[in-house]
Amino acid sequence: MAAEEIERLKKQFDLIDHPEGGFFAEKWRGDRKCTLTQPNQYDGPRDVASSIYYLLTSPNYISWHKHLSEEIFYWHAGGPLKVLISKIGHQESNQNF
């Protein structure tokens, strides 16, 4: 993706730098909270759901991380996306989009 297109998208969707690389903007956050019963790094209630726009530019990538909530990906444009999914004690699976 050309630098001009990246800048246009950043402006159009009010994207800011994401701490793990790329750019993002939160577009929605649910009004309900939940408390996780399994031990984790977060204290107290968490939002049940949120939605962001995320722009990942080449050669950036997202480092391995664990989510405490489900994720939904929407691919709108650009090159292929490879998602690696791993669960402790299970074989890694690859998803190509």
C-alpha positions in Angstrom: 0.0 0.0 0.0 1.4 3.4 -1.0 2.3 5.9 1.7 -0.3 8.3 0.3 -3.1 5.7 0.7 -2.0 5.0 4.3 -2.1 8.7 5.2 -5.6 9.0 3.5 -6.9 6.0 5.6 -5.4 7.4 8.8 -7.2 10.7 8.3 -10.5 9.2 7.0 -10.8 6.8 10.0 -9.0 9.0 12.7 -6.4 6.3 13.2 -3.6 6.7 15.7 -0.4 4.7 16.4 -1.1 1.2 17.9 1.3 0.2 20.7 2.0 -3.1 18.9 2.5 -1.6 15.5 0.1 -0.3 12.8 -2.7 2.2 13.4 -6.1 1.9 15.1 -9.2 3.7 16.2 -11.8 2.4 18.7 -15.2 2.7 17.1 -17.5 1.0 19.7 -17.4 -0.2 23.2 -20.2 -2.2 24.9 -21.9 -0.8 28.0 -21.8 -4.1 29.9 -19.0 -5.4 32.0 -17.9 -8.9 33.1 -15.5 -10.3 35.7 -13.3 -13.2 34.6 -13.2 -16.2 37.0 -9.9 -17.6 35.7 -6.6 -16.0 37.0 -5.3 -13.4 34.6 -3.3 -10.2 34.6 -6.3 -7.9 34.8 -8.0 -6.8 38.0 -11.7 -6.1 38.2 -14.5 -5.9 35.6 -13.7 -5.8 31.8 -15.8 -4.6 28.9 -17.8 -7.4 27.3 -16.9 -6.2 23.8 -15.3 -3.5 21.8 -14.7 -2.9 18.1 -11.7 -1.2 16.4 -10.5 -0.3 13.0 -6.9 -1.5 12.6 -4.5 -0.8 9.8 -1.4 -3.0 9.6 1.2 -1.9 7.2 4.0 -3.9 5.7 6.5 -5.0 7.0 4.8 -4.6 10.4 3.3 -7.5 12.3 1.5 -8.1 15.5 3.6 -10.0 18.1 2.2 -13.1 19.9 -0.3 -12.1 22.5 -3.2 -13.6 24.4 -6.7 -12.3 24.3 -9.1 -12.6 27.1 -12.0 -11.9 24.8 -13.1 -13.2 21.4 -11.7 -11.4 18.3 -13.4 -10.8 15.0 -11.3 -9.8 12.0 -12.7 -7.9 9.0 -10.3 -7.8 6.0 -11.1 -4.9 3.7 -8.1 -4.4 1.5 -4.4 -5.0 1.0 -2.2 -8.0 0.8 -2.7 -11.5 2.2 -3.0 -11.9 6.0 -1.7 -14.9 7.9 -3.1 -15.6 11.4 -1.4 -18.1 13.6 -3.5 -19.6 16.4 -2.0 -21.5 19.2 -3.5 -23.0 22.4 -1.4 -24.5 25.1 -1.3 -28.3 24.6 -2.7 -28.1 21.1 -1.2 -27.9 17.7 -0.7 -24.5 16.1 -3.1 -23.8 13.2 -2.6 -21.3 10.3 -5.4 -19.3 8.8 -4.7 -17.5 5.5 -7.0 -14.7 4.4 
